[in-house]
Amino acid sequence: MINFQIGQIVFSKSGRDKGMPFVVLNVEGEYLYLADGKYRLIAKPKKKKLKHVQPTNTVNENVAALVSGFSDSDLRKAIAEFKGI
């Protein structure tokens, strides 16, 4: 079983958002709450099962430390940094 962390960047493996990157905002049992700051905002994160996401080794420490104080634009920047944009 893979351990997910708050601030970790993951990719969706299924659904209409397949292949899209997200940041983990919360881990609750077998579910993750994900947001990307563009289509899924912090105010309304996507609830997704663990088996439907592909983890990466990248954890954005800024997001992990300050999830409650982060904005959607900060999430977009974290994902852009991961992509190398």
N, CA, C and O atoms as a CHARMM CRD file, in Angstrom:
* protein
*
  340
    1    1 MET  N      0.84000  -1.18700   0.00000 PROA 1      0.00000
    2    1 MET  CA     0.00000   0.00000   0.00000 PROA 1      0.00000
    3    1 MET  C      0.88200   1.24700   0.00000 PROA 1      0.00000
    4    1 MET  O      1.86300   1.32600   0.73900 PROA 1      0.00000
    5    2 ILE  N      0.53100   2.18400  -0.81000 PROA 2      0.00000
    6    2 ILE  CA     1.29500   3.42100  -0.95300 PROA 2      0.00000
    7    2 ILE  C      0.78000   4.43000   0.06500 PROA 2      0.00000
    8    2 ILE  O     -0.42800   4.58400   0.24300 PROA 2      0.00000
    9    3 ASN  N      1.70100   5.11000   0.72600 PROA 3      0.00000
   10    3 ASN  CA     1.32200   6.16400   1.65400 PROA 3      0.00000
   11    3 ASN  C      1.31500   7.48800   0.91700 PROA 3      0.00000
   12    3 ASN  O      2.31200   7.87800   0.30800 PROA 3      0.00000
   13    4 PHE  N      0.20300   8.16400   0.97400 PROA 4      0.00000
   14    4 PHE  CA     0.07800   9.46700   0.34900 PROA 4      0.00000
   15    4 PHE  C      0.27200  10.54300   1.40500 PROA 4      0.00000
   16    4 PHE  O     -0.06900  10.35000   2.57200 PROA 4      0.00000
   17    5 GLN  N      0.82500  11.68500   0.98400 PROA 5      0.00000
   18    5 GLN  CA     1.08200  12.80000   1.88900 PROA 5      0.00000
   19    5 GLN  C      0.37200  14.04700   1.39200 PROA 5      0.00000
   20    5 GLN  O      0.15200  14.22100   0.19400 PROA 5      0.00000
   21    6 ILE  N      0.02100  14.90700   2.33200 PROA 6      0.00000
   22    6 ILE  CA    -0.54200  16.19600   1.95100 PROA 6      0.00000
   23    6 ILE  C      0.53500  16.98300   1.22100 PROA 6      0.00000
   24    6 ILE  O      1.67500  17.05200   1.68000 PROA 6      0.00000
   25    7 GLY  N      0.18300  17.57200   0.09500 PROA 7      0.00000
   26    7 GLY  CA     1.12800  18.30900  -0.71800 PROA 7      0.00000
   27    7 GLY  C      1.74200  17.48700  -1.84300 PROA 7      0.00000
   28    7 GLY  O      2.45900  18.03000  -2.68300 PROA 7      0.00000
   29    8 GLN  N      1.47100  16.18200  -1.87000 PROA 8      0.00000
   30    8 GLN  CA     2.01800  15.30700  -2.90800 PROA 8      0.00000
   31    8 GLN  C      1.28000  15.53300  -4.22500 PROA 8      0.00000
   32    8 GLN  O      0.06600  15.73700  -4.24800 PROA 8      0.00000
   33    9 ILE  N      2.02800  15.49200  -5.30100 PROA 9      0.00000
   34    9 ILE  CA     1.42400  15.62500  -6.63400 PROA 9      0.00000
   35    9 ILE  C      1.11300  14.22900  -7.15200 PROA 9      0.00000
   36    9 ILE  O      1.96200  13.33800  -7.12100 PROA 9      0.00000
   37   10 VAL  N     -0.11600  14.05000  -7.63000 PROA 10     0.00000
   38   10 VAL  CA    -0.57500  12.76600  -8.14900 PROA 10     0.00000
   39   10 VAL  C     -1.25200  12.99800  -9.50000 PROA 10     0.00000
   40   10 VAL  O     -1.63500  14.11800  -9.83600 PROA 10     0.00000
   41   11 PHE  N     -1.38900  11.92200 -10.26100 PROA 11     0.00000
   42   11 PHE  CA    -2.09400  11.96200 -11.53900 PROA 11     0.00000
   43   11 PHE  C     -3.32700  11.07300 -11.45400 PROA 11     0.00000
   44   11 PHE  O     -3.28300   9.99300 -10.86600 PROA 11     0.00000
   45   12 SER  N     -4.40900  11.52500 -12.03400 PROA 12     0.00000
   46   12 SER  CA    -5.63700  10.74800 -12.08400 PROA 12     0.00000
   47   12 SER  C     -5.46700   9.62000 -13.09700 PROA 12     0.00000
   48   12 SER  O     -4.98200   9.84300 -14.20600 PROA 12     0.00000
   49   13 LYS  N     -5.87100   8.39500 -12.70900 PROA 13     0.00000
   50   13 LYS  CA    -5.77800   7.24700 -13.60000 PROA 13     0.00000
   51   13 LYS  C     -7.11100   6.90800 -14.25800 PROA 13     0.00000
   52   13 LYS  O     -7.15200   6.11700 -15.20000 PROA 13     0.00000
   53   14 SER  N     -8.19800   7.49700 -13.77100 PROA 14     0.00000
   54   14 SER  CA    -9.50300   7.16300 -14.33900 PROA 14     0.00000
   55   14 SER  C    -10.45300   8.34000 -14.22700 PROA 14     0.00000
   56   14 SER  O    -10.21000   9.29600 -13.49100 PROA 14     0.00000
   57   15 GLY  N    -11.53000   8.24500 -14.96800 PROA 15     0.00000
   58   15 GLY  CA   -12.51900   9.31500 -14.97800 PROA 15     0.00000
   59   15 GLY  C    -12.24100  10.29800 -16.09100 PROA 15     0.00000
   60   15 GLY  O    -11.29100  10.13800 -16.85700 PROA 15     0.00000
   61   16 ARG  N    -13.08100  11.32100 -16.17400 PROA 16     0.00000
   62   16 ARG  CA   -12.89900  12.29700 -17.25300 PROA 16     0.00000
   63   16 ARG  C    -11.69800  13.20000 -17.02800 PROA 16     0.00000
   64   16 ARG  O    -11.27600  13.90800 -17.94200 PROA 16     0.00000
   65   17 ASP  N    -11.14100  13.18200 -15.81500 PROA 17     0.00000
   66   17 ASP  CA    -9.93200  13.95500 -15.52400 PROA 17     0.00000
   67   17 ASP  C     -8.66800  13.10000 -15.64600 PROA 17     0.00000
   68   17 ASP  O     -7.62100  13.46500 -15.11100 PROA 17     0.00000
   69   18 LYS  N     -8.75800  11.97200 -16.34100 PROA 18     0.00000
   70   18 LYS  CA    -7.64400  11.04000 -16.50800 PROA 18     0.00000
   71   18 LYS  C     -6.40600  11.75100 -17.05600 PROA 18     0.00000
   72   18 LYS  O     -6.48100  12.48500 -18.04100 PROA 18     0.00000
   73   19 GLY  N     -5.27200  11.52000 -16.40100 PROA 19     0.00000
   74   19 GLY  CA    -4.00900  12.09000 -16.83700 PROA 19     0.00000
   75   19 GLY  C     -3.70800  13.47600 -16.28600 PROA 19     0.00000
   76   19 GLY  O     -2.62100  14.00700 -16.51100 PROA 19     0.00000
   77   20 MET  N     -4.64700  14.06100 -15.57600 PROA 20     0.00000
   78   20 MET  CA    -4.44600  15.41400 -15.04900 PROA 20     0.00000
   79   20 MET  C     -3.71500  15.37100 -13.71100 PROA 20     0.00000
   80   20 MET  O     -3.95400  14.47900 -12.89800 PROA 20     0.00000
   81   21 PRO  N     -2.81900  16.34300 -13.48300 PROA 21     0.00000
   82   21 PRO  CA    -2.12800  16.40000 -12.18900 PROA 21     0.00000
   83   21 PRO  C     -2.98300  17.10200 -11.13800 PROA 21     0.00000
   84   21 PRO  O     -3.72600  18.03700 -11.43700 PROA 21     0.00000
   85   22 PHE  N     -2.85900  16.62500  -9.90200 PROA 22     0.00000
   86   22 PHE  CA    -3.55000  17.21200  -8.76200 PROA 22     0.00000
   87   22 PHE  C     -2.60600  17.25400  -7.57500 PROA 22     0.00000
   88   22 PHE  O     -1.58600  16.56500  -7.55600 PROA 22     0.00000
   89   23 VAL  N     -2.95000  18.06300  -6.58800 PROA 23     0.00000
   90   23 VAL  CA    -2.21800  18.11600  -5.32900 PROA 23     0.00000
   91   23 VAL  C     -3.12700  17.53600  -4.25500 PROA 23     0.00000
   92   23 VAL  O     -4.31000  17.86800  -4.18300 PROA 23     0.00000
   93   24 VAL  N     -2.55800  16.65700  -3.41300 PROA 24     0.00000
   94   24 VAL  CA    -3.31800  16.04900  -2.32400 PROA 24     0.00000
   95   24 VAL  C     -3.51900  17.08000  -1.22400 PROA 24     0.00000
   96   24 VAL  O     -2.55100  17.62800  -0.69600 PROA 24     0.00000
   97   25 LEU  N     -4.78400  17.34500  -0.87600 PROA 25     0.00000
   98   25 LEU  CA    -5.10600  18.28400   0.19500 PROA 25     0.00000
   99   25 LEU  C     -5.40300  17.57200   1.50900 PROA 25     0.00000
  100   25 LEU  O     -5.16000  18.11200   2.58800 PROA 25     0.00000
  101   26 ASN  N     -5.93500  16.34400   1.40600 PROA 26     0.00000
  102   26 ASN  CA    -6.29100  15.60400   2.61100 PROA 26     0.00000
  103   26 ASN  C     -6.34800  14.12300   2.27100 PROA 26     0.00000
  104   26 ASN  O     -6.68900  13.74400   1.15000 PROA 26     0.00000
  105   27 VAL  N     -6.00900  13.28200   3.25700 PROA 27     0.00000
  106   27 VAL  CA    -6.10600  11.83200   3.12000 PROA 27     0.00000
  107   27 VAL  C     -7.07800  11.36000   4.18700 PROA 27     0.00000
  108   27 VAL  O     -6.90200  11.64200   5.37200 PROA 27     0.00000
  109   28 GLU  N     -8.11500  10.63400   3.75300 PROA 28     0.00000
  110   28 GLU  CA    -9.14700  10.17900   4.67200 PROA 28     0.00000
  111   28 GLU  C     -9.50300   8.73400   4.34300 PROA 28     0.00000
  112   28 GLU  O    -10.31100   8.47900   3.45000 PROA 28     0.00000
  113   29 GLY  N     -8.90500   7.79200   5.05900 PROA 29     0.00000
  114   29 GLY  CA    -9.16200   6.37400   4.79300 PROA 29     0.00000
  115   29 GLY  C     -8.67900   5.99100   3.40800 PROA 29     0.00000
  116   29 GLY  O     -7.50100   6.14700   3.08700 PROA 29     0.00000
  117   30 GLU  N     -9.60400   5.48400   2.57700 PROA 30     0.00000
  118   30 GLU  CA    -9.22900   5.08300   1.21800 PROA 30     0.00000
  119   30 GLU  C     -9.49000   6.18400   0.19200 PROA 30     0.00000
  120   30 GLU  O     -9.44700   5.94000  -1.01400 PROA 30     0.00000
  121   31 TYR  N     -9.75900   7.38400   0.67500 PROA 31     0.00000
  122   31 TYR  CA   -10.04700   8.50900  -0.21700 PROA 31     0.00000
  123   31 TYR  C     -9.01700   9.62700  -0.07700 PROA 31     0.00000
  124   31 TYR  O     -8.46200   9.86800   0.99500 PROA 31     0.00000
  125   32 LEU  N     -8.78800  10.29500  -1.19800 PROA 32     0.00000
  126   32 LEU  CA    -7.94400  11.49400  -1.23400 PROA 32     0.00000
  127   32 LEU  C     -8.81700  12.66500  -1.65300 PROA 32     0.00000
  128   32 LEU  O     -9.75400  12.50500  -2.43500 PROA 32     0.00000
  129   33 TYR  N     -8.50700  13.83600  -1.13000 PROA 33     0.00000
  130   33 TYR  CA    -9.15800  15.06400  -1.57100 PROA 33     0.00000
  131   33 TYR  C     -8.13000  15.84000  -2.37900 PROA 33     0.00000
  132   33 TYR  O     -7.07700  16.21500  -1.86300 PROA 33     0.00000
  133   34 LEU  N     -8.44000  16.07800  -3.64500 PROA 34     0.00000
  134   34 LEU  CA    -7.48400  16.63600  -4.60200 PROA 34     0.00000
  135   34 LEU  C     -7.97100  17.95400  -5.17800 PROA 34     0.00000
  136   34 LEU  O     -9.17200  18.18200  -5.32300 PROA 34     0.00000
  137   35 ALA  N     -7.02100  18.81300  -5.50100 PROA 35     0.00000
  138   35 ALA  CA    -7.33900  20.07300  -6.18100 PROA 35     0.00000
  139   35 ALA  C     -6.18900  20.41000  -7.11300 PROA 35     0.00000
  140   35 ALA  O     -5.05000  19.99800  -6.89500 PROA 35     0.00000
  141   36 ASP  N     -6.50800  21.17200  -8.16500 PROA 36     0.00000
  142   36 ASP  CA    -5.46700  21.62800  -9.08800 PROA 36     0.00000
  143   36 ASP  C     -5.43000  23.14500  -9.19900 PROA 36     0.00000
  144   36 ASP  O     -4.54000  23.69400  -9.84800 PROA 36     0.00000
  145   37 GLY  N     -6.37800  23.82400  -8.57700 PROA 37     0.00000
  146   37 GLY  CA    -6.38800  25.28400  -8.58900 PROA 37     0.00000
  147   37 GLY  C     -7.01000  25.89400  -9.82900 PROA 37     0.00000
  148   37 GLY  O     -7.18800  27.11000  -9.89800 PROA 37     0.00000
  149   38 LYS  N     -7.34600  25.05800 -10.82000 PROA 38     0.00000
  150   38 LYS  CA    -7.93700  25.57600 -12.05100 PROA 38     0.00000
  151   38 LYS  C     -9.34100  25.00800 -12.25400 PROA 38     0.00000
  152   38 LYS  O    -10.32200  25.75200 -12.27700 PROA 38     0.00000
  153   39 TYR  N     -9.42800  23.69800 -12.39900 PROA 39     0.00000
  154   39 TYR  CA   -10.72500  23.05700 -12.59700 PROA 39     0.00000
  155   39 TYR  C    -11.32400  22.59500 -11.27400 PROA 39     0.00000
  156   39 TYR  O    -12.54100  22.61400 -11.08900 PROA 39     0.00000
  157   40 ARG  N    -10.46500  22.18600 -10.36800 PROA 40     0.00000
  158   40 ARG  CA   -10.88300  21.77600  -9.03000 PROA 40     0.00000
  159   40 ARG  C    -10.24000  22.71600  -8.03700 PROA 40     0.00000
  160   40 ARG  O     -9.02300  22.70600  -7.85100 PROA 40     0.00000
  161   41 LEU  N    -11.06200  23.52800  -7.40000 PROA 41     0.00000
  162   41 LEU  CA   -10.56100  24.54900  -6.48700 PROA 41     0.00000
  163   41 LEU  C    -10.43600  24.00200  -5.07400 PROA 41     0.00000
  164   41 LEU  O    -11.02200  22.97200  -4.73900 PROA 41     0.00000
  165   42 ILE  N     -9.66500  24.70300  -4.24900 PROA 42     0.00000
  166   42 ILE  CA    -9.47500  24.29300  -2.86400 PROA 42     0.00000
  167   42 ILE  C    -10.81200  24.25500  -2.12900 PROA 42     0.00000
  168   42 ILE  O    -11.02900  23.39200  -1.27800 PROA 42     0.00000
  169   43 ALA  N    -11.70200  25.18000  -2.45300 PROA 43     0.00000
  170   43 ALA  CA   -13.00100  25.25000  -1.78700 PROA 43     0.00000
  171   43 ALA  C    -13.87300  24.02800  -2.07700 PROA 43     0.00000
  172   43 ALA  O    -14.75500  23.69600  -1.28600 PROA 43     0.00000
  173   44 LYS  N    -13.62900  23.35400  -3.21700 PROA 44     0.00000
  174   44 LYS  CA   -14.43300  22.18600  -3.58800 PROA 44     0.00000
  175   44 LYS  C    -13.52200  21.11600  -4.19500 PROA 44     0.00000
  176   44 LYS  O    -13.53100  20.90500  -5.40800 PROA 44     0.00000
  177   45 PRO  N    -12.72700  20.43500  -3.34000 PROA 45     0.00000
  178   45 PRO  CA   -11.78000  19.44200  -3.85700 PROA 45     0.00000
  179   45 PRO  C    -12.47500  18.19100  -4.39100 PROA 45     0.00000
  180   45 PRO  O    -13.61700  17.89400  -4.03800 PROA 45     0.00000
  181   46 LYS  N    -11.76500  17.47600  -5.23800 PROA 46     0.00000
  182   46 LYS  CA   -12.24900  16.22800  -5.83200 PROA 46     0.00000
  183   46 LYS  C    -11.97200  15.09700  -4.85600 PROA 46     0.00000
  184   46 LYS  O    -10.85000  14.96100  -4.36900 PROA 46     0.00000
  185   47 LYS  N    -12.97800  14.28600  -4.56700 PROA 47     0.00000
  186   47 LYS  CA   -12.82600  13.11500  -3.71700 PROA 47     0.00000
  187   47 LYS  C    -12.57900  11.92100  -4.62400 PROA 47     0.00000
  188   47 LYS  O    -13.41100  11.59400  -5.47000 PROA 47     0.00000
  189   48 LYS  N    -11.43100  11.26800  -4.44800 PROA 48     0.00000
  190   48 LYS  CA   -11.05800  10.17700  -5.34300 PROA 48     0.00000
  191   48 LYS  C    -10.47300   9.02500  -4.53300 PROA 48     0.00000
  192   48 LYS  O     -9.75800   9.24900  -3.55600 PROA 48     0.00000
  193   49 LYS  N    -10.77400   7.79600  -4.93600 PROA 49     0.00000
  194   49 LYS  CA   -10.22100   6.62500  -4.26200 PROA 49     0.00000
  195   49 LYS  C     -8.72800   6.50400  -4.55200 PROA 49     0.00000
  196   49 LYS  O     -8.24300   6.92400  -5.60200 PROA 49     0.00000
  197   50 LEU  N     -8.01100   5.91300  -3.58400 PROA 50     0.00000
  198   50 LEU  CA    -6.56300   5.73900  -3.71800 PROA 50     0.00000
  199   50 LEU  C     -6.19100   4.97400  -4.98300 PROA 50     0.00000
  200   50 LEU  O     -5.20300   5.30100  -5.64000 PROA 50     0.00000
  201   51 LYS  N     -6.97600   3.95800  -5.32400 PROA 51     0.00000
  202   51 LYS  CA    -6.63300   3.12500  -6.47400 PROA 51     0.00000
  203   51 LYS  C     -6.80100   3.85700  -7.80600 PROA 51     0.00000
  204   51 LYS  O     -6.34800   3.36000  -8.83700 PROA 51     0.00000
  205   52 HSD  N     -7.43800   5.02000  -7.80300 PROA 52     0.00000
  206   52 HSD  CA    -7.66600   5.76300  -9.03400 PROA 52     0.00000
  207   52 HSD  C     -6.66600   6.88300  -9.26800 PROA 52     0.00000
  208   52 HSD  O     -6.86500   7.71500 -10.15200 PROA 52     0.00000
  209   53 VAL  N     -5.58800   6.91500  -8.48400 PROA 53     0.00000
  210   53 VAL  CA    -4.55200   7.92600  -8.69300 PROA 53     0.00000
  211   53 VAL  C     -3.18200   7.27300  -8.78600 PROA 53     0.00000
  212   53 VAL  O     -2.92700   6.23500  -8.17600 PROA 53     0.00000
  213   54 GLN  N     -2.30700   7.90100  -9.56200 PROA 54     0.00000
  214   54 GLN  CA    -0.92100   7.46400  -9.72300 PROA 54     0.00000
  215   54 GLN  C     -0.04200   8.43600  -8.94800 PROA 54     0.00000
  216   54 GLN  O      0.02700   9.61300  -9.30300 PROA 54     0.00000
  217   55 PRO  N      0.63400   7.97300  -7.89800 PROA 55     0.00000
  218   55 PRO  CA     1.46200   8.89200  -7.10600 PROA 55     0.00000
  219   55 PRO  C      2.75800   9.25600  -7.82400 PROA 55     0.00000
  220   55 PRO  O      3.22200   8.53100  -8.70400 PROA 55     0.00000
  221   56 THR  N      3.32200  10.37400  -7.43900 PROA 56     0.00000
  222   56 THR  CA     4.66300  10.75100  -7.86300 PROA 56     0.00000
  223   56 THR  C      5.50400  10.86700  -6.59500 PROA 56     0.00000
  224   56 THR  O      4.97300  10.81400  -5.48500 PROA 56     0.00000
  225   57 ASN  N      6.79300  11.02400  -6.75900 PROA 57     0.00000
  226   57 ASN  CA     7.68000  11.18500  -5.61000 PROA 57     0.00000
  227   57 ASN  C      7.79500  12.63800  -5.19800 PROA 57     0.00000
  228   57 ASN  O      8.55900  12.95600  -4.28600 PROA 57     0.00000
  229   58 THR  N      7.06700  13.51800  -5.83600 PROA 58     0.00000
  230   58 THR  CA     7.16300  14.95100  -5.57500 PROA 58     0.00000
  231   58 THR  C      6.15000  15.38500  -4.53000 PROA 58     0.00000
  232   58 THR  O      4.94500  15.18700  -4.68400 PROA 58     0.00000
  233   59 VAL  N      6.66900  15.98300  -3.45900 PROA 59     0.00000
  234   59 VAL  CA     5.81400  16.56100  -2.42500 PROA 59     0.00000
  235   59 VAL  C      6.20100  18.02600  -2.30500 PROA 59     0.00000
  236   59 VAL  O      7.35200  18.34400  -2.00700 PROA 59     0.00000
  237   60 ASN  N      5.25700  18.91100  -2.53400 PROA 60     0.00000
  238   60 ASN  CA     5.51400  20.33700  -2.40500 PROA 60     0.00000
  239   60 ASN  C      5.41500  20.69900  -0.93000 PROA 60     0.00000
  240   60 ASN  O      4.32300  20.73000  -0.36300 PROA 60     0.00000
  241   61 GLU  N      6.55600  20.97100  -0.31400 PROA 61     0.00000
  242   61 GLU  CA     6.60800  21.22900   1.12700 PROA 61     0.00000
  243   61 GLU  C      5.83100  22.48600   1.51000 PROA 61     0.00000
  244   61 GLU  O      5.26100  22.54500   2.59900 PROA 61     0.00000
  245   62 ASN  N      5.80000  23.48100   0.64200 PROA 62     0.00000
  246   62 ASN  CA     5.04200  24.69900   0.94500 PROA 62     0.00000
  247   62 ASN  C      3.56300  24.39800   1.08300 PROA 62     0.00000
  248   62 ASN  O      2.90900  24.89900   1.99800 PROA 62     0.00000
  249   63 VAL  N      3.03300  23.59100   0.19100 PROA 63     0.00000
  250   63 VAL  CA     1.62100  23.22500   0.25600 PROA 63     0.00000
  251   63 VAL  C      1.38200  22.35400   1.48500 PROA 63     0.00000
  252   63 VAL  O      0.38800  22.53300   2.18900 PROA 63     0.00000
  253   64 ALA  N      2.28400  21.41500   1.74700 PROA 64     0.00000
  254   64 ALA  CA     2.11900  20.51500   2.87900 PROA 64     0.00000
  255   64 ALA  C      2.08000  21.27200   4.20400 PROA 64     0.00000
  256   64 ALA  O      1.32500  20.90400   5.10400 PROA 64     0.00000
  257   65 ALA  N      2.87800  22.31300   4.33000 PROA 65     0.00000
  258   65 ALA  CA     2.95400  23.06700   5.58400 PROA 65     0.00000
  259   65 ALA  C      1.78900  24.03500   5.75400 PROA 65     0.00000
  260   65 ALA  O      1.36700  24.29600   6.88100 PROA 65     0.00000
  261   66 LEU  N      1.26300  24.57200   4.65400 PROA 66     0.00000
  262   66 LEU  CA     0.28400  25.65300   4.75000 PROA 66     0.00000
  263   66 LEU  C     -0.97500  25.42000   3.92100 PROA 66     0.00000
  264   66 LEU  O     -1.45400  26.34700   3.26800 PROA 66     0.00000
  265   67 VAL  N     -1.51900  24.21400   3.92900 PROA 67     0.00000
  266   67 VAL  CA    -2.68200  23.91800   3.08700 PROA 67     0.00000
  267   67 VAL  C     -3.81200  24.90000   3.35500 PROA 67     0.00000
  268   67 VAL  O     -4.44200  25.38300   2.41400 PROA 67     0.00000
  269   68 SER  N     -4.07800  25.20200   4.61300 PROA 68     0.00000
  270   68 SER  CA    -5.21300  26.08200   4.91100 PROA 68     0.00000
  271   68 SER  C     -4.95700  27.52000   4.47200 PROA 68     0.00000
  272   68 SER  O     -5.90600  28.26700   4.23600 PROA 68     0.00000
  273   69 GLY  N     -3.68600  27.92200   4.35900 PROA 69     0.00000
  274   69 GLY  CA    -3.37400  29.28900   3.96800 PROA 69     0.00000
  275   69 GLY  C     -3.02400  29.43300   2.49600 PROA 69     0.00000
  276   69 GLY  O     -2.60500  30.50600   2.06200 PROA 69     0.00000
  277   70 PHE  N     -3.19000  28.37300   1.72800 PROA 70     0.00000
  278   70 PHE  CA    -2.82000  28.40800   0.32600 PROA 70     0.00000
  279   70 PHE  C     -4.00600  28.78800  -0.54500 PROA 70     0.00000
  280   70 PHE  O     -5.15900  28.53400  -0.19800 PROA 70     0.00000
  281   71 SER  N     -3.70400  29.39600  -1.67300 PROA 71     0.00000
  282   71 SER  CA    -4.75000  29.78400  -2.61500 PROA 71     0.00000
  283   71 SER  C     -4.68200  28.88000  -3.84200 PROA 71     0.00000
  284   71 SER  O     -3.74800  28.09500  -4.00100 PROA 71     0.00000
  285   72 ASP  N     -5.67200  29.00200  -4.69200 PROA 72     0.00000
  286   72 ASP  CA    -5.70100  28.20800  -5.91500 PROA 72     0.00000
  287   72 ASP  C     -4.53000  28.55000  -6.83000 PROA 72     0.00000
  288   72 ASP  O     -3.99200  27.67300  -7.50700 PROA 72     0.00000
  289   73 SER  N     -4.13600  29.81000  -6.85200 PROA 73     0.00000
  290   73 SER  CA    -3.00700  30.19200  -7.70700 PROA 73     0.00000
  291   73 SER  C     -1.70800  29.56300  -7.20100 PROA 73     0.00000
  292   73 SER  O     -0.82700  29.24800  -8.00200 PROA 73     0.00000
  293   74 ASP  N     -1.57800  29.37600  -5.89700 PROA 74     0.00000
  294   74 ASP  CA    -0.39700  28.70700  -5.35200 PROA 74     0.00000
  295   74 ASP  C     -0.35300  27.24200  -5.79200 PROA 74     0.00000
  296   74 ASP  O      0.72200  26.70900  -6.06600 PROA 74     0.00000
  297   75 LEU  N     -1.50400  26.59800  -5.86100 PROA 75     0.00000
  298   75 LEU  CA    -1.55400  25.21300  -6.34800 PROA 75     0.00000
  299   75 LEU  C     -1.16800  25.14400  -7.81400 PROA 75     0.00000
  300   75 LEU  O     -0.43300  24.24600  -8.22600 PROA 75     0.00000
  301   76 ARG  N     -1.66300  26.09700  -8.60700 PROA 76     0.00000
  302   76 ARG  CA    -1.30700  26.11900 -10.03800 PROA 76     0.00000
  303   76 ARG  C      0.19800  26.29100 -10.20900 PROA 76     0.00000
  304   76 ARG  O      0.79600  25.66300 -11.08300 PROA 76     0.00000
  305   77 LYS  N      0.81600  27.13300  -9.38500 PROA 77     0.00000
  306   77 LYS  CA     2.26700  27.34100  -9.45700 PROA 77     0.00000
  307   77 LYS  C      3.01700  26.07300  -9.07700 PROA 77     0.00000
  308   77 LYS  O      4.01500  25.73800  -9.71400 PROA 77     0.00000
  309   78 ALA  N      2.55000  25.35300  -8.03800 PROA 78     0.00000
  310   78 ALA  CA     3.20000  24.12200  -7.61300 PROA 78     0.00000
  311   78 ALA  C      3.14400  23.06800  -8.71600 PROA 78     0.00000
  312   78 ALA  O      4.12200  22.35600  -8.94300 PROA 78     0.00000
  313   79 ILE  N      2.00800  22.96400  -9.40100 PROA 79     0.00000
  314   79 ILE  CA     1.88200  21.99300 -10.49100 PROA 79     0.00000
  315   79 ILE  C      2.74400  22.42600 -11.68000 PROA 79     0.00000
  316   79 ILE  O      3.35400  21.57700 -12.33100 PROA 79     0.00000
  317   80 ALA  N      2.80500  23.70300 -11.97100 PROA 80     0.00000
  318   80 ALA  CA     3.63800  24.20600 -13.05700 PROA 80     0.00000
  319   80 ALA  C      5.11200  23.93300 -12.77900 PROA 80     0.00000
  320   80 ALA  O      5.85400  23.57500 -13.69400 PROA 80     0.00000
  321   81 GLU  N      5.54600  24.09700 -11.53600 PROA 81     0.00000
  322   81 GLU  CA     6.93600  23.78700 -11.16700 PROA 81     0.00000
  323   81 GLU  C      7.22500  22.31800 -11.39500 PROA 81     0.00000
  324   81 GLU  O      8.29200  21.96400 -11.89700 PROA 81     0.00000
  325   82 PHE  N      6.27600  21.44800 -11.02700 PROA 82     0.00000
  326   82 PHE  CA     6.44900  20.01900 -11.21700 PROA 82     0.00000
  327   82 PHE  C      6.58800  19.67500 -12.69500 PROA 82     0.00000
  328   82 PHE  O      7.42600  18.85700 -13.07500 PROA 82     0.00000
  329   83 LYS  N      5.75700  20.30600 -13.52900 PROA 83     0.00000
  330   83 LYS  CA     5.80900  20.06000 -14.97200 PROA 83     0.00000
  331   83 LYS  C      7.03200  20.67900 -15.63300 PROA 83     0.00000
  332   83 LYS  O      7.39200  20.31200 -16.75100 PROA 83     0.00000
  333   84 GLY  N      7.67500  21.62400 -14.93600 PROA 84     0.00000
  334   84 GLY  CA     8.83500  22.29500 -15.50500 PROA 84     0.00000
  335   84 GLY  C      8.47100  23.45600 -16.41600 PROA 84     0.00000
  336   84 GLY  O      9.24100  23.82800 -17.30200 PROA 84     0.00000
  337   85 ILE  N      7.30500  24.01700 -16.19500 PROA 85     0.00000
  338   85 ILE  CA     6.85000  25.13900 -17.03600 PROA 85     0.00000
  339   85 ILE  C      7.36500  26.43700 -16.45800 PROA 85     0.00000
  340   85 ILE  O      7.10000  27.50500 -17.00900 PROA 85     0.00000
